[in-house]
Structures are given as C-alpha cells and as structure tokens.
Amino acid sequence: MDLRHELMEGRADIPRVGAVIPARGIHPPYIVVNGYDDEIKPVTPYLRDLALCDSSPLTVRSYGYGLLRWFRLLWLLGMAWDKTTEAETAALAGWMRSAPNPQRQRKSADGPAPGSVNLRTGKPVLRAGYAPRTINHALSVVSGFYEFHAHEGNGPVTNPVPVSPQRRRALAHRSPLEPTPVLGRARLRQKVADRPPRSIPDHLWDELFERMGCERDRALLEFYVSSGARAEELLGVGIGDLDWSGKKIYVISKGTRERQPVPASPQAFLRLAAYLDEIGTPPADEPLWRTQRGADRPMSYWAMRRVIQRANEALGTNWTLHDLRHTAASRMANGGKLTLPEVQAVLRHANIQTTSRYLAVRVEEIFDKLTEHYNTPRVERSYPTGYHADDIAAVFGA
C-alpha cells in the first residue's frame, strides 16, 4: 500500500532524526541539521530571512522545528524538497491528525483521559494528538518556506500547500478594526474552535492561592492576577524594574520586545516585600524570583509551571500559567471600573478585538441567576371575579 496513505491512517510513523541547534551567528540564531549533523542548506536562508525581518529567536526556532518535521517526511518518502506536490502536504496533514503527539504523552496511567473535560474547571484536557492550530501552523511554515524560495527563483513551480485565493483577496487590505469576514478555509486547513478565554472563578482562585506553599509563590500569583503580565515577562523582572511608589513593574513585552510599565496591586507589592524580607535583595543584574532548592539561580518558566501542576494535582484541576493572565483580563474587563481601551493598554494588546473577547459571559458565572430562574414558581393564571367560567373558556380556551 502507498506509504502516504499509511501515514495518513496512522499506520506508519515519521522517524525522529535530525535536530534544531543554535547557530554560530545571529542571522539565523538556529539551523536545522539532518541525522548526520549536516546542515540542511535550503532551510538556512529561509530562517535567516525570518531573523532579518525581526522575528524573535523563539519564532525562528519554532519555524525550524516545523521544517525539520517536513524534511523528515520527505526523507521517509524519498522526495527531493524542490519536487514536492500537494500529495506530500496531504500526507503531513493526515499524519498529524492521526499520530500521537510526543509532547502530550502522560507518565501516569491514572491521569485524565485525553480530550475529556475537567468538571471542576470546565477546561478540556489536551487531546493525545496534534491540535488543529498546530497542524495549521505546520502548514503555514511549509507554505512560507516555499513562498520564500519561489521569490528567490528556487523550488517547485507551485506551492505544495493549498491556498484560498478568495480568503487572501478579502483579507489583503482589511483594517484591523473591521470584523473578520467569515470565509471558507483553504484545503487541508483544520477547523479551529473559537473558545472564549478561560479565567479562574473567585472561589477556585482562593483555593489555588491557598495551595501556594511559600511567600514567593503567593507573591507571584498576586502579581499575575493583578498585572496581567505573561508568565515569562514577570519571571524576568529584576530589582531595578520595580517602581514601589508608582506600584508598577517594568517587563520586556513579548510583542514589541521593549521595556514597558505594567501596574500591579498594592497587595502584590506587600507580598513581594515579605518575600524579599525572607531571601534578601537579589543582585541588580539578576531576576527577583529565585529557586528554593539547590544552588541559587533564577526561577525558570518550567519551575513555575511545576508549581501550578503540583497545585492542580492536589485540587483536581487543570489550570495553566496563562489562565492567570486570562483571569486578570477578565476581572479588569468585567469589573465596571475600567473601560475596554484602558484594559487593552494594561494588557498591551495590539488589537482591541482581542481585549473584547474577555467580555464574554460563561455559564459558570451566571449559575446563581440560573438557579434563581429555575426555582421561580410558575405564574398561575387568574381572572377577575364576576366572569362566568363558560365565558372565560370560550375566550381563552379550556
């Protein structure tokens, strides 16, 4: 049987050969090598172009992994990169739809079933395979790679990744303030559910906060939920980034990569003061947040992620670090004290439509109102005295 069909049905696997490694230079910051540690020559100029177009090193690294996956498929099929057709792209999309994602393999057999819903949080558990957004991103990476080589005069005559000309024309000159038109997806693109951001309800937030085992973790949660800073932005804050009188912190923003002020609550600064009383003042060139075990070193994203995971295991929840930012945004947007443009400024959203998604109402938030509605007795029909029953039945029915 055709190997492409076997891949799409999940009966064959793509060998995990090759790697994405740091480059010796800056442009690009990463290169892709094959199983013999030889640089994949066509990939390097594309990654260099991304870096020169001011893409972040993490973006270049992500695109490198996307292209490594693509070349692994081509090596398995025995195809040259410049001879590919839509058939290879279909094989990639089908394999990603059916193959298990190694990043989501669970170590414990008694964990929640993939795709199930956590009844405490209402959040779905990640599926075992690749998410639709991941598949679409993989197709975008491959498409951009071939667009670049078409511009350079290399590669196949047509891009092996299907495009939607109607969608491209409609979105080419659209203002970001206009609503996005509903258009058909290009072939092989996956349907992505538009779920509202999931914030933590107050009673579950209190429960999560109580599970924090030290002053450092309590201070971090206070800053996350009052500032709306992203996980890695907050973890990079140093002693020189604190404005105690103005109740602000300065973070390197993910989007602009510039140092920007972010307000935080007085309670967060009180927690921070208690934490600094415990550990002392870190060096000026070091982040505030330090590990508690082993040698003194900055707290990483993965260490903070593990703090939330341990709390989830104890509480039976599945919150993530980014849910803390969603919680801050939801409280600001629905608290009645800030306008939507003000919330946009605090969260540093480029588009106010992103901020407006936090105005969505969830069933959990109106549970008390629904309970009152369900318990309201049905209104009994009554008529003024003096009317004969036969006349009422004739007019209003039995």
DRENGUVEX-98438 format. One record per residue (C-alpha): residue number from 0; residue in one letter; x, y, z. Coordinates in steps of 0.02 Angstrom, whole numbers, plus 50000, padded with zeros to 5 digits. Layout:
<nodes>
<i=NUM aa=A xx=X yy=Y zz=Z> .
...
</nodes>
This chain:
<nodes>
<i=0 aa=M xx=50000 yy=50000 zz=50000> .
<i=1 aa=D xx=50058 yy=50179 zz=49967> .
<i=2 aa=L xx=50164 yy=50245 zz=50110> .
<i=3 aa=R xx=50075 yy=50412 zz=50102> .
<i=4 aa=H xx=49910 yy=50325 zz=50138> .
<i=5 aa=E xx=49989 yy=50228 zz=50280> .
<i=6 aa=L xx=50050 yy=50391 zz=50357> .
<i=7 aa=M xx=49880 yy=50474 zz=50343> .
<i=8 aa=E xx=49796 yy=50324 zz=50427> .
<i=9 aa=G xx=49920 yy=50324 zz=50571> .
<i=10 aa=R xx=49992 yy=50154 zz=50524> .
<i=11 aa=A xx=50166 yy=50223 zz=50488> .
<i=12 aa=D xx=50272 yy=50345 zz=50584> .
<i=13 aa=I xx=50397 yy=50479 zz=50536> .
<i=14 aa=P xx=50572 yy=50440 zz=50603> .
<i=15 aa=R xx=50635 yy=50565 zz=50731> .
<i=16 aa=V xx=50802 yy=50606 zz=50651> .
<i=17 aa=G xx=50890 yy=50773 zz=50637> .
<i=18 aa=A xx=50885 yy=50920 zz=50757> .
<i=19 aa=V xx=50868 yy=51107 zz=50776> .
<i=20 aa=I xx=51028 yy=51176 zz=50851> .
<i=21 aa=P xx=51096 yy=51351 zz=50893> .
<i=22 aa=A xx=51193 yy=51430 zz=50751> .
<i=23 aa=R xx=51363 yy=51511 zz=50768> .
<i=24 aa=G xx=51297 yy=51678 zz=50709> .
<i=25 aa=I xx=51147 yy=51789 zz=50740> .
<i=26 aa=H xx=51060 yy=51777 zz=50571> .
<i=27 aa=P xx=50991 yy=51647 zz=50589> .
<i=28 aa=P xx=51003 yy=51606 zz=50775> .
<i=29 aa=Y xx=50961 yy=51422 zz=50739> .
<i=30 aa=I xx=50994 yy=51299 zz=50599> .
<i=31 aa=V xx=50920 yy=51130 zz=50555> .
<i=32 aa=V xx=51030 yy=50976 zz=50533> .
<i=33 aa=N xx=50993 yy=50800 zz=50471> .
<i=34 aa=G xx=51031 yy=50635 zz=50556> .
<i=35 aa=Y xx=51216 yy=50650 zz=50508> .
<i=36 aa=D xx=51229 yy=50826 zz=50586> .
<i=37 aa=D xx=51241 yy=50902 zz=50412> .
<i=38 aa=E xx=51158 yy=51071 zz=50391> .
<i=39 aa=I xx=51002 yy=51069 zz=50282> .
<i=40 aa=K xx=51055 yy=51202 zz=50159> .
<i=41 aa=P xx=50884 yy=51258 zz=50090> .
<i=42 aa=V xx=50818 yy=51292 zz=50265> .
<i=43 aa=T xx=50956 yy=51410 zz=50324> .
<i=44 aa=P xx=50922 yy=51556 zz=50204> .
<i=45 aa=Y xx=50736 yy=51550 zz=50248> .
<i=46 aa=L xx=50773 yy=51556 zz=50435> .
<i=47 aa=R xx=50898 yy=51695 zz=50403> .
<i=48 aa=D xx=50764 yy=51793 zz=50311> .
<i=49 aa=L xx=50646 yy=51771 zz=50460> .
<i=50 aa=A xx=50779 yy=51837 zz=50578> .
<i=51 aa=L xx=50818 yy=51985 zz=50465> .
<i=52 aa=C xx=50631 yy=52026 zz=50460> .
<i=53 aa=D xx=50639 yy=52049 zz=50651> .
<i=54 aa=S xx=50563 yy=51884 zz=50701> .
<i=55 aa=S xx=50613 yy=51835 zz=50878> .
<i=56 aa=P xx=50739 yy=51693 zz=50904> .
<i=57 aa=L xx=50599 yy=51587 zz=50977> .
<i=58 aa=T xx=50496 yy=51611 zz=50818> .
<i=59 aa=V xx=50645 yy=51560 zz=50712> .
<i=60 aa=R xx=50669 yy=51407 zz=50822> .
<i=61 aa=S xx=50484 yy=51361 zz=50806> .
<i=62 aa=Y xx=50492 yy=51375 zz=50616> .
<i=63 aa=G xx=50649 yy=51270 zz=50618> .
<i=64 aa=Y xx=50557 yy=51129 zz=50705> .
<i=65 aa=G xx=50414 yy=51144 zz=50582> .
<i=66 aa=L xx=50533 yy=51125 zz=50436> .
<i=67 aa=L xx=50625 yy=50982 zz=50520> .
<i=68 aa=R xx=50459 yy=50889 zz=50530> .
<i=69 aa=W xx=50431 yy=50924 zz=50345> .
<i=70 aa=F xx=50603 yy=50862 zz=50293> .
<i=71 aa=R xx=50584 yy=50706 zz=50400> .
<i=72 aa=L xx=50428 yy=50666 zz=50298> .
<i=73 aa=L xx=50519 yy=50698 zz=50134> .
<i=74 aa=W xx=50666 yy=50588 zz=50186> .
<i=75 aa=L xx=50546 yy=50447 zz=50228> .
<i=76 aa=L xx=50457 yy=50464 zz=50060> .
<i=77 aa=G xx=50619 yy=50484 zz=49964> .
<i=78 aa=M xx=50564 yy=50652 zz=49892> .
<i=79 aa=A xx=50676 yy=50799 zz=49849> .
<i=80 aa=W xx=50617 yy=50960 zz=49932> .
<i=81 aa=D xx=50605 yy=51051 zz=49765> .
<i=82 aa=K xx=50499 yy=50913 zz=49684> .
<i=83 aa=T xx=50358 yy=50905 zz=49811> .
<i=84 aa=T xx=50173 yy=50916 zz=49769> .
<i=85 aa=E xx=50011 yy=50932 zz=49864> .
<i=86 aa=A xx=50014 yy=50744 zz=49894> .
<i=87 aa=E xx=50158 yy=50763 zz=50018> .
<i=88 aa=T xx=50068 yy=50905 zz=50107> .
<i=89 aa=A xx=49912 yy=50796 zz=50122> .
<i=90 aa=A xx=50020 yy=50658 zz=50197> .
<i=91 aa=L xx=50089 yy=50780 zz=50326> .
<i=92 aa=A xx=49915 yy=50844 zz=50374> .
<i=93 aa=G xx=49845 yy=50668 zz=50384> .
<i=94 aa=W xx=49990 yy=50604 zz=50489> .
<i=95 aa=M xx=49973 yy=50749 zz=50612> .
<i=96 aa=R xx=49786 yy=50715 zz=50626> .
<i=97 aa=S xx=49812 yy=50532 zz=50670> .
<i=98 aa=A xx=49983 yy=50521 zz=50755> .
<i=99 aa=P xx=50007 yy=50541 zz=50943> .
<i=100 aa=N xx=50095 yy=50700 zz=50997> .
<i=101 aa=P xx=50254 yy=50652 zz=51094> .
<i=102 aa=Q xx=50240 yy=50815 zz=51193> .
<i=103 aa=R xx=50075 yy=50754 zz=51265> .
<i=104 aa=Q xx=50123 yy=50581 zz=51320> .
<i=105 aa=R xx=50070 yy=50554 zz=51501> .
<i=106 aa=K xx=50185 yy=50471 zz=51626> .
<i=107 aa=S xx=50046 yy=50414 zz=51744> .
<i=108 aa=A xx=49916 yy=50290 zz=51683> .
<i=109 aa=D xx=49785 yy=50355 zz=51805> .
<i=110 aa=G xx=49782 yy=50530 zz=51729> .
<i=111 aa=P xx=49628 yy=50604 zz=51644> .
<i=112 aa=A xx=49580 yy=50534 zz=51475> .
<i=113 aa=P xx=49639 yy=50640 zz=51327> .
<i=114 aa=G xx=49501 yy=50755 zz=51266> .
<i=115 aa=S xx=49395 yy=50737 zz=51424> .
<i=116 aa=V xx=49332 yy=50889 zz=51521> .
<i=117 aa=N xx=49387 yy=50932 zz=51697> .
<i=118 aa=L xx=49223 yy=50951 zz=51791> .
<i=119 aa=R xx=49296 yy=51072 zz=51919> .
<i=120 aa=T xx=49368 yy=51196 zz=51795> .
<i=121 aa=G xx=49264 yy=51161 zz=51639> .
<i=122 aa=K xx=49425 yy=51155 zz=51538> .
<i=123 aa=P xx=49455 yy=51012 zz=51415> .
<i=124 aa=V xx=49607 yy=50902 zz=51438> .
<i=125 aa=L xx=49726 yy=50909 zz=51291> .
<i=126 aa=R xx=49698 yy=50778 zz=51157> .
<i=127 aa=A xx=49828 yy=50643 zz=51127> .
<i=128 aa=G xx=49866 yy=50705 zz=50951> .
<i=129 aa=Y xx=49915 yy=50869 zz=50872> .
<i=130 aa=A xx=49796 yy=51015 zz=50897> .
<i=131 aa=P xx=49713 yy=51094 zz=50744> .
<i=132 aa=R xx=49810 yy=51255 zz=50774> .
<i=133 aa=T xx=49973 yy=51157 zz=50774> .
<i=134 aa=I xx=49928 yy=51075 zz=50607> .
<i=135 aa=N xx=49883 yy=51244 zz=50531> .
<i=136 aa=H xx=50046 yy=51317 zz=50596> .
<i=137 aa=A xx=50143 yy=51173 zz=50518> .
<i=138 aa=L xx=50059 yy=51207 zz=50350> .
<i=139 aa=S xx=50097 yy=51394 zz=50365> .
<i=140 aa=V xx=50281 yy=51358 zz=50399> .
<i=141 aa=V xx=50296 yy=51247 zz=50245> .
<i=142 aa=S xx=50198 yy=51371 zz=50139> .
<i=143 aa=G xx=50310 yy=51515 zz=50193> .
<i=144 aa=F xx=50465 yy=51411 zz=50155> .
<i=145 aa=Y xx=50409 yy=51381 zz=49976> .
<i=146 aa=E xx=50350 yy=51560 zz=49952> .
<i=147 aa=F xx=50523 yy=51619 zz=50001> .
<i=148 aa=H xx=50609 yy=51501 zz=49879> .
<i=149 aa=A xx=50485 yy=51548 zz=49741> .
<i=150 aa=H xx=50535 yy=51729 zz=49769> .
<i=151 aa=E xx=50719 yy=51676 zz=49757> .
<i=152 aa=G xx=50684 yy=51577 zz=49597> .
<i=153 aa=N xx=50704 yy=51405 zz=49677> .
<i=154 aa=G xx=50588 yy=51261 zz=49718> .
<i=155 aa=P xx=50435 yy=51193 zz=49627> .
<i=156 aa=V xx=50329 yy=51297 zz=49510> .
<i=157 aa=T xx=50179 yy=51294 zz=49627> .
<i=158 aa=N xx=50173 yy=51298 zz=49815> .
<i=159 aa=P xx=50131 yy=51122 zz=49879> .
<i=160 aa=V xx=50023 yy=51196 zz=50017> .
<i=161 aa=P xx=49847 yy=51241 zz=49954> .
<i=162 aa=V xx=49790 yy=51420 zz=49975> .
<i=163 aa=S xx=49620 yy=51504 zz=49969> .
<i=164 aa=P xx=49628 yy=51646 zz=49840> .
<i=165 aa=Q xx=49459 yy=51712 zz=49899> .
<i=166 aa=R xx=49519 yy=51725 zz=50079> .
<i=167 aa=R xx=49684 yy=51802 zz=50029> .
<i=168 aa=R xx=49598 yy=51937 zz=49924> .
<i=169 aa=A xx=49471 yy=51976 zz=50060> .
<i=170 aa=L xx=49600 yy=51993 zz=50199> .
<i=171 aa=A xx=49735 yy=52082 zz=50099> .
<i=172 aa=H xx=49675 yy=52260 zz=50135> .
<i=173 aa=R xx=49564 yy=52236 zz=50286> .
<i=174 aa=S xx=49579 yy=52360 zz=50428> .
<i=175 aa=P xx=49614 yy=52276 zz=50597> .
<i=176 aa=L xx=49466 yy=52374 zz=50667> .
<i=177 aa=E xx=49346 yy=52288 zz=50548> .
<i=178 aa=P xx=49268 yy=52121 zz=50595> .
<i=179 aa=T xx=49349 yy=51971 zz=50513> .
<i=180 aa=P xx=49237 yy=51907 zz=50373> .
<i=181 aa=V xx=49181 yy=51726 zz=50377> .
<i=182 aa=L xx=49268 yy=51640 zz=50232> .
<i=183 aa=G xx=49300 yy=51462 zz=50181> .
<i=184 aa=R xx=49460 yy=51378 zz=50237> .
<i=185 aa=A xx=49593 yy=51327 zz=50114> .
<i=186 aa=R xx=49603 yy=51141 zz=50082> .
<i=187 aa=L xx=49693 yy=51040 zz=50218> .
<i=188 aa=R xx=49672 yy=51181 zz=50344> .
<i=189 aa=Q xx=49592 yy=51124 zz=50505> .
<i=190 aa=K xx=49437 yy=51194 zz=50589> .
<i=191 aa=V xx=49485 yy=51288 zz=50747> .
<i=192 aa=A xx=49355 yy=51312 zz=50883> .
<i=193 aa=D xx=49339 yy=51492 zz=50942> .
<i=194 aa=R xx=49326 yy=51468 zz=51130> .
<i=195 aa=P xx=49319 yy=51618 zz=51247> .
<i=196 aa=P xx=49470 yy=51638 zz=51363> .
<i=197 aa=R xx=49453 yy=51533 zz=51521> .
<i=198 aa=S xx=49477 yy=51630 zz=51683> .
<i=199 aa=I xx=49478 yy=51561 zz=51859> .
<i=200 aa=P xx=49318 yy=51592 zz=51960> .
<i=201 aa=D xx=49344 yy=51679 zz=52127> .
<i=202 aa=H xx=49308 yy=51529 zz=52239> .
<i=203 aa=L xx=49428 yy=51420 zz=52140> .
<i=204 aa=W xx=49557 yy=51559 zz=52139> .
<i=205 aa=D xx=49553 yy=51567 zz=52329> .
<i=206 aa=E xx=49577 yy=51380 zz=52333> .
<i=207 aa=L xx=49726 yy=51389 zz=52215> .
<i=208 aa=F xx=49804 yy=51531 zz=52313> .
<i=209 aa=E xx=49792 yy=51432 zz=52475> .
<i=210 aa=R xx=49891 yy=51290 zz=52395> .
<i=211 aa=M xx=50043 yy=51401 zz=52368> .
<i=212 aa=G xx=50174 yy=51338 zz=52490> .
<i=213 aa=C xx=50287 yy=51490 zz=52509> .
<i=214 aa=E xx=50288 yy=51680 zz=52505> .
<i=215 aa=R xx=50373 yy=51680 zz=52335> .
<i=216 aa=D xx=50231 yy=51584 zz=52250> .
<i=217 aa=R xx=50097 yy=51688 zz=52336> .
<i=218 aa=A xx=50182 yy=51848 zz=52279> .
<i=219 aa=L xx=50195 yy=51782 zz=52101> .
<i=220 aa=L xx=50010 yy=51739 zz=52095> .
<i=221 aa=E xx=49963 yy=51911 zz=52161> .
<i=222 aa=F xx=50067 yy=51993 zz=52025> .
<i=223 aa=Y xx=49998 yy=51880 zz=51889> .
<i=224 aa=V xx=49816 yy=51911 zz=51933> .
<i=225 aa=S xx=49834 yy=52099 zz=51961> .
<i=226 aa=S xx=49954 yy=52147 zz=51820> .
<i=227 aa=G xx=49904 yy=52025 zz=51683> .
<i=228 aa=A xx=50089 yy=52003 zz=51640> .
<i=229 aa=R xx=50134 yy=51848 zz=51541> .
<i=230 aa=A xx=50223 yy=51708 zz=51632> .
<i=231 aa=E xx=50399 yy=51736 zz=51565> .
<i=232 aa=E xx=50381 yy=51926 zz=51568> .
<i=233 aa=L xx=50354 yy=51926 zz=51756> .
<i=234 aa=L xx=50490 yy=51798 zz=51791> .
<i=235 aa=G xx=50618 yy=51912 zz=51707> .
<i=236 aa=V xx=50584 yy=52061 zz=51820> .
<i=237 aa=G xx=50736 yy=52122 zz=51920> .
<i=238 aa=I xx=50756 yy=52237 zz=52069> .
<i=239 aa=G xx=50783 yy=52385 zz=51950> .
<i=240 aa=D xx=50615 yy=52352 zz=51867> .
<i=241 aa=L xx=50513 yy=52393 zz=52023> .
<i=242 aa=D xx=50426 yy=52559 zz=52048> .
<i=243 aa=W xx=50370 yy=52544 zz=52229> .
<i=244 aa=S xx=50289 yy=52716 zz=52242> .
<i=245 aa=G xx=50200 yy=52704 zz=52075> .
<i=246 aa=K xx=50150 yy=52522 zz=52102> .
<i=247 aa=K xx=50219 yy=52472 zz=51933> .
<i=248 aa=I xx=50340 yy=52343 zz=51867> .
<i=249 aa=Y xx=50435 yy=52352 zz=51703> .
<i=250 aa=V xx=50434 yy=52200 zz=51590> .
<i=251 aa=I xx=50508 yy=52156 zz=51421> .
<i=252 aa=S xx=50348 yy=52141 zz=51320> .
<i=253 aa=K xx=50328 yy=51985 zz=51214> .
<i=254 aa=G xx=50258 yy=52076 zz=51062> .
<i=255 aa=T xx=50370 yy=52230 zz=51049> .
<i=256 aa=R xx=50518 yy=52162 zz=51149> .
<i=257 aa=E xx=50527 yy=52334 zz=51231> .
<i=258 aa=R xx=50533 yy=52377 zz=51416> .
<i=259 aa=Q xx=50356 yy=52432 zz=51464> .
<i=260 aa=P xx=50272 yy=52480 zz=51628> .
<i=261 aa=V xx=50135 yy=52368 zz=51697> .
<i=262 aa=P xx=50031 yy=52416 zz=51850> .
<i=263 aa=A xx=50007 yy=52293 zz=51994> .
<i=264 aa=S xx=49903 yy=52292 zz=52153> .
<i=265 aa=P xx=49964 yy=52354 zz=52323> .
<i=266 aa=Q xx=49934 yy=52177 zz=52390> .
<i=267 aa=A xx=50059 yy=52110 zz=52263> .
<i=268 aa=F xx=50192 yy=52231 zz=52322> .
<i=269 aa=L xx=50157 yy=52186 zz=52503> .
<i=270 aa=R xx=50182 yy=52002 zz=52461> .
<i=271 aa=L xx=50341 yy=52046 zz=52367> .
<i=272 aa=A xx=50408 yy=52143 zz=52517> .
<i=273 aa=A xx=50377 yy=51992 zz=52629> .
<i=274 aa=Y xx=50466 yy=51880 zz=52503> .
<i=275 aa=L xx=50617 yy=51995 zz=52493> .
<i=276 aa=D xx=50624 yy=52001 zz=52683> .
<i=277 aa=E xx=50646 yy=51813 zz=52677> .
<i=278 aa=I xx=50782 yy=51798 zz=52544> .
<i=279 aa=G xx=50865 yy=51969 zz=52546> .
<i=280 aa=T xx=50889 yy=52083 zz=52396> .
<i=281 aa=P xx=50950 yy=51993 zz=52239> .
<i=282 aa=P xx=51092 yy=52067 zz=52136> .
<i=283 aa=A xx=51042 yy=52211 zz=52023> .
<i=284 aa=D xx=51076 yy=52112 zz=51864> .
<i=285 aa=E xx=50979 yy=51958 zz=51919> .
<i=286 aa=P xx=50790 yy=51919 zz=51917> .
<i=287 aa=L xx=50693 yy=51937 zz=52080> .
<i=288 aa=W xx=50621 yy=51764 zz=52083> .
<i=289 aa=R xx=50744 yy=51631 zz=52143> .
<i=290 aa=T xx=50738 yy=51443 zz=52161> .
<i=291 aa=Q xx=50719 yy=51371 zz=52336> .
<i=292 aa=R xx=50811 yy=51207 zz=52312> .
<i=293 aa=G xx=50990 yy=51178 zz=52259> .
<i=294 aa=A xx=51106 yy=51318 zz=52204> .
<i=295 aa=D xx=51038 yy=51495 zz=52200> .
<i=296 aa=R xx=50979 yy=51530 zz=52022> .
<i=297 aa=P xx=50836 yy=51622 zz=51934> .
<i=298 aa=M xx=50668 yy=51535 zz=51933> .
<i=299 aa=S xx=50627 yy=51468 zz=51760> .
<i=300 aa=Y xx=50461 yy=51458 zz=51670> .
<i=301 aa=W xx=50464 yy=51269 zz=51691> .
<i=302 aa=A xx=50489 yy=51283 zz=51879> .
<i=303 aa=M xx=50340 yy=51400 zz=51895> .
<i=304 aa=R xx=50240 yy=51285 zz=51783> .
<i=305 aa=R xx=50280 yy=51142 zz=51901> .
<i=306 aa=V xx=50215 yy=51245 zz=52049> .
<i=307 aa=I xx=50046 yy=51258 zz=51963> .
<i=308 aa=Q xx=50050 yy=51073 zz=51915> .
<i=309 aa=R xx=50076 yy=51020 zz=52096> .
<i=310 aa=A xx=49929 yy=51128 zz=52149> .
<i=311 aa=N xx=49823 yy=51051 zz=52010> .
<i=312 aa=E xx=49866 yy=50876 zz=52070> .
<i=313 aa=A xx=49808 yy=50919 zz=52246> .
<i=314 aa=L xx=49650 yy=51010 zz=52192> .
<i=315 aa=G xx=49596 yy=50902 zz=52045> .
<i=316 aa=T xx=49604 yy=51050 zz=51925> .
<i=317 aa=N xx=49696 yy=51085 zz=51763> .
<i=318 aa=W xx=49739 yy=51270 zz=51769> .
<i=319 aa=T xx=49887 yy=51336 zz=51670> .
<i=320 aa=L xx=50002 yy=51484 zz=51695> .
<i=321 aa=H xx=49917 yy=51578 zz=51552> .
<i=322 aa=D xx=49749 yy=51559 zz=51641> .
<i=323 aa=L xx=49817 yy=51682 zz=51769> .
<i=324 aa=R xx=49831 yy=51815 zz=51632> .
<i=325 aa=H xx=49656 yy=51770 zz=51571> .
<i=326 aa=T xx=49593 yy=51791 zz=51750> .
<i=327 aa=A xx=49672 yy=51963 zz=51766> .
<i=328 aa=A xx=49600 yy=52018 zz=51599> .
<i=329 aa=S xx=49426 yy=51952 zz=51639> .
<i=330 aa=R xx=49422 yy=52041 zz=51807> .
<i=331 aa=M xx=49477 yy=52206 zz=51730> .
<i=332 aa=A xx=49357 yy=52195 zz=51582> .
<i=333 aa=N xx=49205 yy=52147 zz=51687> .
<i=334 aa=G xx=49239 yy=52241 zz=51848> .
<i=335 aa=G xx=49150 yy=52400 zz=51792> .
<i=336 aa=K xx=49295 yy=52515 zz=51839> .
<i=337 aa=L xx=49399 yy=52513 zz=51680> .
<i=338 aa=T xx=49349 yy=52548 zz=51500> .
<i=339 aa=L xx=49395 yy=52423 zz=51366> .
<i=340 aa=P xx=49533 yy=52535 zz=51293> .
<i=341 aa=E xx=49607 yy=52551 zz=51467> .
<i=342 aa=V xx=49609 yy=52362 zz=51487> .
<i=343 aa=Q xx=49690 yy=52350 zz=51315> .
<i=344 aa=A xx=49828 yy=52469 zz=51373> .
<i=345 aa=V xx=49863 yy=52368 zz=51531> .
<i=346 aa=L xx=49868 yy=52201 zz=51437> .
<i=347 aa=R xx=49966 yy=52277 zz=51292> .
<i=348 aa=H xx=49853 yy=52203 zz=51159> .
<i=349 aa=A xx=49886 yy=52266 zz=50983> .
<i=350 aa=N xx=49703 yy=52245 zz=50934> .
<i=351 aa=I xx=49555 yy=52293 zz=51042> .
<i=352 aa=Q xx=49457 yy=52146 zz=50971> .
<i=353 aa=T xx=49575 yy=52033 zz=51068> .
<i=354 aa=T xx=49530 yy=52125 zz=51228> .
<i=355 aa=S xx=49343 yy=52120 zz=51190> .
<i=356 aa=R xx=49346 yy=51929 zz=51197> .
<i=357 aa=Y xx=49356 yy=51945 zz=51387> .
<i=358 aa=L xx=49181 yy=52020 zz=51391> .
<i=359 aa=A xx=49106 yy=51850 zz=51350> .
<i=360 aa=V xx=48987 yy=51779 zz=51482> .
<i=361 aa=R xx=49012 yy=51599 zz=51539> .
<i=362 aa=V xx=48880 yy=51483 zz=51609> .
<i=363 aa=E xx=48980 yy=51462 zz=51770> .
<i=364 aa=E xx=48969 yy=51649 zz=51803> .
<i=365 aa=I xx=48779 yy=51655 zz=51792> .
<i=366 aa=F xx=48749 yy=51495 zz=51890> .
<i=367 aa=D xx=48665 yy=51586 zz=52035> .
<i=368 aa=K xx=48550 yy=51680 zz=51917> .
<i=369 aa=L xx=48505 yy=51518 zz=51828> .
<i=370 aa=T xx=48468 yy=51435 zz=51994> .
<i=371 aa=E xx=48352 yy=51577 zz=52041> .
<i=372 aa=H xx=48268 yy=51564 zz=51871> .
<i=373 aa=Y xx=48241 yy=51376 zz=51889> .
<i=374 aa=N xx=48171 yy=51393 zz=52065> .
<i=375 aa=T xx=48047 yy=51531 zz=52022> .
<i=376 aa=P xx=47870 yy=51459 zz=52035> .
<i=377 aa=R xx=47765 yy=51461 zz=51879> .
<i=378 aa=V xx=47639 yy=51603 zz=51875> .
<i=379 aa=E xx=47463 yy=51538 zz=51896> .
<i=380 aa=R xx=47334 yy=51610 zz=51778> .
<i=381 aa=S xx=47195 yy=51706 zz=51865> .
<i=382 aa=Y xx=47044 yy=51806 zz=51808> .
<i=383 aa=P xx=46945 yy=51947 zz=51889> .
<i=384 aa=T xx=46790 yy=51894 zz=51984> .
<i=385 aa=G xx=46619 yy=51916 zz=51903> .
<i=386 aa=Y xx=46655 yy=51821 zz=51742> .
<i=387 aa=H xx=46565 yy=51659 zz=51708> .
<i=388 aa=A xx=46678 yy=51508 zz=51685> .
<i=389 aa=D xx=46596 yy=51464 zz=51518> .
<i=390 aa=D xx=46634 yy=51638 zz=51451> .
<i=391 aa=I xx=46817 yy=51627 zz=51506> .
<i=392 aa=A xx=46834 yy=51456 zz=51424> .
<i=393 aa=A xx=46758 yy=51522 zz=51262> .
<i=394 aa=V xx=46879 yy=51669 zz=51254> .
<i=395 aa=F xx=47041 yy=51597 zz=51324> .
<i=396 aa=G xx=47014 yy=51412 zz=51296> .
<i=397 aa=A xx=46998 yy=51272 zz=51423> .
</nodes>
